[in-house]
Amino acid sequence: MDAIVDDTPLPVDIDAQPLVRAAAALQPELRRYKDQLEQEQRLPPPLVEQLREAGFYRMVIPRSLGGLQADPLTYTRVVELLAEGCGSVGWNLANNSIGQLVTLGLPDQGVQEVHGQGTPSVIAGTAVQGGGQAVPEPGGYRVTGHWTFGSGCQEASWMLGSFQVLDDGKPRCGADGRPLYWRGVFPKSDAAIIAGSWDVAGLRGTGSFDWTVKDVFLPDRRSVVHAGIPLDNQWSRWPGLTYALPTQCWVGPHHSSVITGIAQAGINALIELAIEKTPRGRTFRLCDNPQVQDDVGRADAILNAGRGYRSAMIREIWDTVADGRETTVAQRVRCRLASTHAADCAREAMDLMYRDGGSTSFKRTSRLAECWRDLQVVGQTVTIGPEWYPICGRGLMGMDMGPRLR
């Protein structure tokens, strides 16, 4: 493997990057839209336009297509700061970028159709296998499907969904005899959004509704075979180190950054409350309570320890690839572990803050309640779930990790 010089080295001060500074500056604006996001279950169009102008919808797109080709540490920090301002915004931007990376694996004509129009294409949908079935037709497939978790579908221009191709009613298989899956990119106009299918406690603003297509023709140029269960890198043909990295630098860190951003917002909310609140029956402010002081210190340490491990593993893999060396199983495993561990750190920190908030914490209008609800929803996603610990543990012991990681 030859050393890759483009995009290297990683920035030393991630927070000084223009994209990151733009995300931090947008946080007050995100708070202004909070109620509208919750009520309408979507990102309001004026906010989408601000996100577009700031470059957040083209972070991972190659420069040759008008994108910014951001490194994963800059990307995850942007997601984290947006999630700190509003969990739903961070979630949708995180998913959009992963969807865009997947679409960079399309044939060249498909990539140009989706991304070559001069403006960043917003992607919604899912890269997870299943949901649709198709029959082959000349030049493509006739697809019908029903998919869940269409985060960002209201603002999207394209929808990403997985399907199986049926030959004489049976799924088409690969050389190993196992059924294959394809990923398809559908114009938003081909999709039907199922109203009322996103009735949830947190992340309401993501608009993660179910969506369907029925008897839609999908040309070959907007489809790509998905050979296995892991989300493998199918976009490595694009020049630059950003596109040569294993997927563990992107998938896992993307949702992990959402949950750590929300946890940081929870710490900030408790600090603000503690300075202002004198609990009922007490003569001193909440911030004067030694237990609260201890919990704030612990929460900050716990959260940043998790964040540090995640960033360290991404940086180690980046440097390995930049040096022309192959990444090891242990490196990829630890990058996955770091994402899940950072998510668990976020849960632990948020629980401390929620407990210290007292009765304020369960009032629906409080910032602590909002953070707790959003964080719990993010924490349920499979990309940062607890099953990664035994999977990665097997990898560190040289055992078979199963089909989800390699």
C-alpha positions as CSV (number, residue, x, y, z in Angstrom):
1,M,0.0,0.0,0.0
2,D,1.5,3.3,-1.1
3,A,1.5,6.3,1.3
4,I,-1.3,8.8,0.7
5,V,-0.2,12.5,0.8
6,D,-3.5,14.2,0.0
7,D,-5.5,15.5,3.0
8,T,-2.6,14.8,5.4
9,P,-1.9,15.4,8.2
10,L,-5.0,15.8,10.4
11,P,-5.5,19.3,11.8
12,V,-3.9,19.7,15.2
13,D,-6.6,22.0,16.5
14,I,-9.9,20.6,15.2
15,D,-11.9,23.4,16.9
16,A,-10.1,26.0,14.9
17,Q,-11.3,24.5,11.6
18,P,-13.8,26.8,9.7
19,L,-16.5,24.2,9.5
20,V,-16.2,23.5,13.3
21,R,-16.3,27.2,14.1
22,A,-19.4,27.6,11.9
23,A,-21.1,24.8,13.8
24,A,-20.4,26.3,17.1
25,A,-21.6,29.7,15.9
26,L,-24.9,28.2,14.7
27,Q,-25.9,26.8,18.1
28,P,-28.0,29.8,19.2
29,E,-29.9,29.6,16.0
30,L,-30.7,26.0,16.5
31,R,-32.1,26.7,19.9
32,R,-34.4,29.3,18.3
33,Y,-36.0,26.6,16.1
34,K,-36.4,24.0,19.0
35,D,-40.2,24.2,19.4
36,Q,-40.8,24.3,15.6
37,L,-38.7,21.2,15.1
38,E,-40.6,19.3,17.8
39,Q,-44.0,20.3,16.5
40,E,-43.4,19.9,12.8
41,Q,-41.1,16.9,13.1
42,R,-38.7,18.2,10.5
43,L,-35.9,20.7,10.0
44,P,-37.6,23.9,9.0
45,P,-36.7,25.0,5.4
46,P,-35.0,28.3,6.5
47,L,-32.8,26.2,8.9
48,V,-32.0,23.7,6.1
49,E,-30.9,26.6,3.9
50,Q,-28.6,27.9,6.7
51,L,-27.1,24.4,7.1
52,R,-26.6,24.2,3.4
53,E,-24.9,27.6,3.2
54,A,-22.6,26.7,6.0
55,G,-21.4,23.7,4.0
56,F,-22.7,21.0,6.4
57,Y,-24.5,19.1,3.6
58,R,-21.2,18.7,1.6
59,M,-18.7,17.9,4.3
60,V,-17.8,14.4,3.0
61,I,-18.3,15.1,-0.8
62,P,-15.1,15.1,-2.9
63,R,-13.7,18.4,-3.9
64,S,-14.0,17.4,-7.5
65,L,-17.8,17.3,-7.0
66,G,-17.9,20.7,-5.2
67,G,-17.6,19.2,-1.7
68,L,-15.3,20.0,1.2
69,Q,-13.7,16.5,1.6
70,A,-13.6,16.9,5.4
71,D,-11.5,14.5,7.5
72,P,-13.5,12.3,10.0
73,L,-12.4,14.3,13.1
74,T,-13.6,17.5,11.6
75,Y,-16.8,15.8,10.5
76,T,-17.5,14.2,13.9
77,R,-16.8,17.5,15.8
78,V,-19.2,19.3,13.5
79,V,-21.9,16.7,14.2
80,E,-21.1,16.8,17.9
81,L,-21.5,20.6,18.1
82,L,-24.7,20.6,16.1
83,A,-26.1,17.9,18.3
84,E,-25.2,20.0,21.3
85,G,-27.3,22.7,19.9
86,C,-30.1,20.4,18.9
87,G,-30.0,16.6,18.9
88,S,-32.3,16.2,15.8
89,V,-30.1,18.5,13.7
90,G,-26.9,16.6,14.7
91,W,-28.6,13.3,14.0
92,N,-29.8,14.2,10.5
93,L,-26.5,15.7,9.5
94,A,-24.7,12.6,10.7
95,N,-26.9,10.3,8.7
96,N,-26.8,12.5,5.7
97,S,-23.1,12.3,5.4
98,I,-22.9,8.5,5.8
99,G,-25.6,8.2,3.1
100,Q,-23.5,10.5,0.8
101,L,-20.5,8.3,1.3
102,V,-22.6,5.2,0.3
103,T,-23.8,7.0,-2.8
104,L,-20.1,7.7,-3.8
105,G,-20.0,3.9,-4.4
106,L,-22.5,4.2,-7.3
107,P,-21.3,3.9,-10.9
108,D,-19.9,7.2,-12.2
109,Q,-23.1,8.2,-14.0
110,G,-25.1,7.7,-10.9
111,V,-22.7,9.8,-8.8
112,Q,-22.9,12.6,-11.3
113,E,-26.7,12.4,-11.3
114,V,-26.9,12.6,-7.5
115,H,-24.0,14.9,-6.8
116,G,-23.0,16.7,-10.0
117,Q,-25.8,19.3,-10.1
118,G,-23.8,22.1,-8.5
119,T,-25.7,22.0,-5.1
120,P,-25.2,19.4,-2.3
121,S,-27.7,16.6,-2.5
122,V,-29.4,15.8,0.8
123,I,-29.7,12.0,1.4
124,A,-32.2,10.3,3.7
125,G,-33.0,6.6,4.2
126,T,-30.9,3.7,5.4
127,A,-27.9,1.6,4.4
128,V,-29.1,-1.3,6.5
129,Q,-30.0,-4.5,4.5
130,G,-33.6,-5.3,3.8
131,G,-36.8,-3.5,3.1
132,G,-37.3,-3.9,-0.6
133,Q,-37.6,-6.4,-3.4
134,A,-37.0,-6.0,-7.1
135,V,-37.2,-7.7,-10.4
136,P,-34.7,-7.1,-13.2
137,E,-35.6,-5.1,-16.2
138,P,-33.5,-3.9,-19.1
139,G,-31.2,-1.2,-17.7
140,G,-32.2,-1.6,-14.1
141,Y,-34.8,-3.0,-11.7
142,R,-38.4,-2.6,-10.8
143,V,-38.5,-2.0,-7.0
144,T,-41.1,-2.1,-4.3
145,G,-40.2,-1.6,-0.7
146,H,-41.0,-0.3,2.8
147,W,-38.2,1.1,4.9
148,T,-38.1,2.5,8.5
149,F,-36.1,5.4,10.0
150,G,-36.1,7.8,7.0
151,S,-34.3,10.5,9.0
152,G,-34.3,13.8,7.2
153,C,-36.8,12.6,4.6
154,Q,-38.7,15.9,4.7
155,E,-35.6,17.9,3.6
156,A,-34.0,15.2,1.4
157,S,-33.8,15.2,-2.4
158,W,-32.8,11.5,-2.6
159,M,-33.8,8.4,-0.6
160,L,-31.4,5.5,0.1
161,G,-32.9,2.0,0.5
162,S,-31.8,-1.7,0.4
163,F,-33.4,-4.4,-1.6
164,Q,-33.0,-8.0,-2.9
165,V,-33.3,-8.9,-6.6
166,L,-35.7,-11.8,-7.3
167,D,-35.0,-14.1,-10.2
168,D,-38.1,-16.4,-10.7
169,G,-39.3,-15.4,-7.2
170,K,-36.0,-16.3,-5.5
171,P,-33.4,-13.9,-4.1
172,R,-30.3,-13.6,-6.4
173,C,-27.2,-15.1,-4.7
174,G,-23.5,-14.5,-4.8
175,A,-20.7,-16.9,-5.6
176,D,-20.9,-18.2,-2.0
177,G,-24.5,-19.1,-2.4
178,R,-25.8,-16.5,0.0
179,P,-28.5,-14.0,-1.0
180,L,-27.2,-10.6,-2.1
181,Y,-28.5,-7.2,-1.4
182,W,-28.4,-4.0,-3.5
183,R,-28.6,-0.4,-2.4
184,G,-30.7,2.0,-4.5
185,V,-30.9,5.7,-4.6
186,F,-34.4,7.0,-5.4
187,P,-35.6,10.5,-6.2
188,K,-37.6,11.9,-3.3
189,S,-40.5,12.2,-5.7
190,D,-40.6,8.4,-6.1
191,A,-41.1,7.9,-2.4
192,A,-44.2,8.1,-0.2
193,I,-43.7,9.2,3.4
194,I,-46.0,7.5,5.9
195,A,-47.5,10.1,8.1
196,G,-47.7,9.3,11.8
197,S,-45.0,6.6,11.7
198,W,-42.6,8.6,13.9
199,D,-44.4,8.9,17.2
200,V,-41.5,9.0,19.6
201,A,-40.3,10.5,22.9
202,G,-37.1,12.0,21.6
203,L,-35.5,13.2,18.4
204,R,-38.9,14.2,17.1
205,G,-37.4,16.8,14.8
206,T,-35.5,14.2,12.8
207,G,-38.7,13.3,11.0
208,S,-37.6,9.7,10.8
209,F,-40.7,8.5,9.2
210,D,-41.3,5.2,7.4
211,W,-41.2,5.5,3.6
212,T,-42.1,3.3,0.6
213,V,-41.7,3.0,-3.1
214,K,-44.1,1.0,-5.2
215,D,-43.3,-0.5,-8.7
216,V,-40.6,2.2,-9.3
217,F,-38.0,1.8,-12.0
218,L,-34.4,2.1,-10.7
219,P,-31.7,2.4,-13.3
220,D,-28.4,0.5,-12.9
221,R,-26.5,3.7,-12.5
222,R,-28.3,4.4,-9.2
223,S,-27.8,1.0,-7.7
224,V,-24.8,-0.9,-6.2
225,V,-24.5,-4.4,-4.9
226,H,-23.9,-4.7,-1.1
227,A,-21.8,-7.8,-0.8
228,G,-21.9,-8.3,3.0
229,I,-23.5,-7.3,6.3
230,P,-20.8,-4.8,7.3
231,L,-21.0,-1.4,5.7
232,D,-17.9,-1.8,3.7
233,N,-16.0,1.0,2.0
234,Q,-17.3,1.1,-1.6
235,W,-16.1,4.6,-2.3
236,S,-12.3,4.1,-2.1
237,R,-11.9,4.9,-5.8
238,W,-12.2,8.6,-5.0
239,P,-8.7,10.2,-4.5
240,G,-7.7,11.3,-1.0
241,L,-7.1,9.7,2.3
242,T,-10.7,10.6,3.4
243,Y,-12.0,7.9,1.1
244,A,-9.3,5.3,1.8
245,L,-10.2,4.9,5.5
246,P,-12.0,1.8,6.8
247,T,-15.6,2.4,7.6
248,Q,-15.0,2.2,11.3
249,C,-13.7,5.8,11.1
250,W,-17.1,6.9,10.0
251,V,-19.9,4.4,10.9
252,G,-20.1,4.3,14.7
253,P,-18.3,7.6,15.3
254,H,-21.2,9.4,13.4
255,H,-23.9,8.4,16.0
256,S,-21.4,8.4,18.8
257,S,-20.8,12.1,18.2
258,V,-24.5,12.8,18.3
259,I,-24.8,11.3,21.7
260,T,-21.7,12.9,23.2
261,G,-22.9,16.3,21.8
262,I,-26.3,15.9,23.6
263,A,-24.5,14.8,26.8
264,Q,-22.4,18.0,26.7
265,A,-25.6,20.0,26.3
266,G,-27.0,18.2,29.4
267,I,-23.9,19.1,31.4
268,N,-24.2,22.7,30.3
269,A,-27.9,22.7,31.2
270,L,-27.3,21.4,34.7
271,I,-24.6,24.0,35.3
272,E,-26.9,26.8,34.2
273,L,-29.7,25.5,36.4
274,A,-27.4,24.9,39.4
275,I,-26.3,28.6,39.4
276,E,-29.9,29.8,39.3
277,K,-31.8,27.3,41.3
278,T,-32.3,27.2,45.1
279,P,-34.0,23.9,45.8
280,R,-37.3,23.9,47.8
281,G,-36.6,23.8,51.5
282,R,-32.9,24.8,51.1
283,T,-31.1,28.0,51.9
284,F,-28.3,27.5,49.3
285,R,-28.2,27.3,45.6
286,L,-27.9,23.9,43.8
287,C,-24.3,24.7,42.8
288,D,-23.3,25.0,46.4
289,N,-24.2,21.4,47.0
290,P,-21.0,19.3,47.3
291,Q,-22.7,16.3,45.6
292,V,-23.6,18.4,42.6
293,Q,-20.1,19.8,42.4
294,D,-18.7,16.3,42.5
295,D,-21.1,15.0,39.8
296,V,-20.3,17.9,37.5
297,G,-16.6,17.1,37.8
298,R,-17.2,13.4,37.3
299,A,-19.6,14.0,34.3
300,D,-17.1,16.2,32.5
301,A,-14.2,13.7,33.1
302,I,-16.3,10.7,32.1
303,L,-17.6,12.3,28.9
304,N,-14.2,13.7,27.7
305,A,-12.5,10.4,28.5
306,G,-14.8,8.7,26.0
307,R,-14.4,11.4,23.5
308,G,-10.7,11.3,23.7
309,Y,-10.5,7.5,23.1
310,R,-12.7,7.9,20.0
311,S,-10.6,10.7,18.6
312,A,-7.4,8.9,19.4
313,M,-8.4,5.8,17.5
314,I,-9.6,7.7,14.4
315,R,-6.3,9.6,14.4
316,E,-4.2,6.4,14.8
317,I,-6.0,4.8,11.8
318,W,-5.7,8.0,9.7
319,D,-1.9,8.1,10.4
320,T,-1.6,4.4,9.6
321,V,-3.3,4.8,6.2
322,A,-1.4,8.0,5.4
323,D,1.8,6.1,6.0
324,G,0.9,3.5,3.4
325,R,0.3,0.7,6.0
326,E,-2.6,-1.6,6.2
327,T,-4.8,-1.2,9.3
328,T,-4.9,-4.0,11.8
329,V,-7.9,-5.9,13.1
330,A,-7.0,-4.5,16.6
331,Q,-7.1,-0.9,15.3
332,R,-10.5,-1.4,13.6
333,V,-11.9,-3.2,16.6
334,R,-10.7,-0.4,19.0
335,C,-12.2,2.2,16.7
336,R,-15.5,0.4,17.0
337,L,-15.1,0.0,20.7
338,A,-14.3,3.6,21.2
339,S,-17.5,4.7,19.5
340,T,-19.6,2.5,21.8
341,H,-17.6,3.4,24.9
342,A,-18.0,7.1,24.2
343,A,-21.8,6.5,23.9
344,D,-21.8,4.8,27.3
345,C,-19.8,7.6,28.8
346,A,-22.4,10.0,27.5
347,R,-25.2,8.0,29.1
348,E,-23.4,7.9,32.4
349,A,-22.7,11.7,32.4
350,M,-26.3,12.5,31.4
351,D,-27.7,10.3,34.2
352,L,-25.6,12.2,36.8
353,M,-26.9,15.6,35.5
354,Y,-30.5,14.4,35.2
355,R,-30.4,13.2,38.8
356,D,-29.0,16.4,40.1
357,G,-31.6,18.5,38.3
358,G,-34.3,17.3,40.8
359,S,-37.9,18.0,39.8
360,T,-36.7,20.3,37.0
361,S,-35.4,17.3,35.1
362,F,-38.8,15.7,34.4
363,K,-40.6,18.9,33.3
364,R,-41.1,18.5,29.6
365,T,-40.1,22.1,28.8
366,S,-36.7,21.9,30.6
367,R,-33.5,21.6,28.7
368,L,-32.4,18.7,30.9
369,A,-35.6,16.7,29.9
370,E,-35.0,17.4,26.2
371,C,-31.4,16.3,26.4
372,W,-32.3,13.1,28.4
373,R,-35.1,12.2,25.9
374,D,-33.0,12.8,22.8
375,L,-30.0,11.0,24.3
376,Q,-32.0,7.9,25.2
377,V,-33.2,7.6,21.6
378,V,-29.8,7.9,20.1
379,G,-28.5,5.4,22.6
380,Q,-30.9,2.7,21.2
381,T,-29.3,2.7,17.7
382,V,-27.4,-0.5,16.7
383,T,-24.3,1.3,15.6
384,I,-23.3,2.1,19.2
385,G,-25.2,-0.8,21.0
386,P,-23.7,-3.0,23.7
387,E,-23.3,-6.0,21.3
388,W,-20.2,-4.4,20.0
389,Y,-18.3,-5.2,23.2
390,P,-18.4,-9.0,22.7
391,I,-17.9,-8.7,19.0
392,C,-14.8,-6.6,19.5
393,G,-13.7,-8.8,22.4
394,R,-13.6,-11.8,20.2
395,G,-11.6,-9.9,17.7
396,L,-9.0,-8.9,20.3
397,M,-8.7,-12.6,21.3
398,G,-8.2,-13.7,17.7
399,M,-11.6,-15.3,17.5
400,D,-14.2,-15.2,14.8
401,M,-16.0,-11.8,15.1
402,G,-19.0,-12.8,12.9
403,P,-20.2,-11.0,9.8
404,R,-20.7,-7.5,11.3
405,L,-17.0,-6.6,11.6
406,R,-13.9,-7.5,9.7
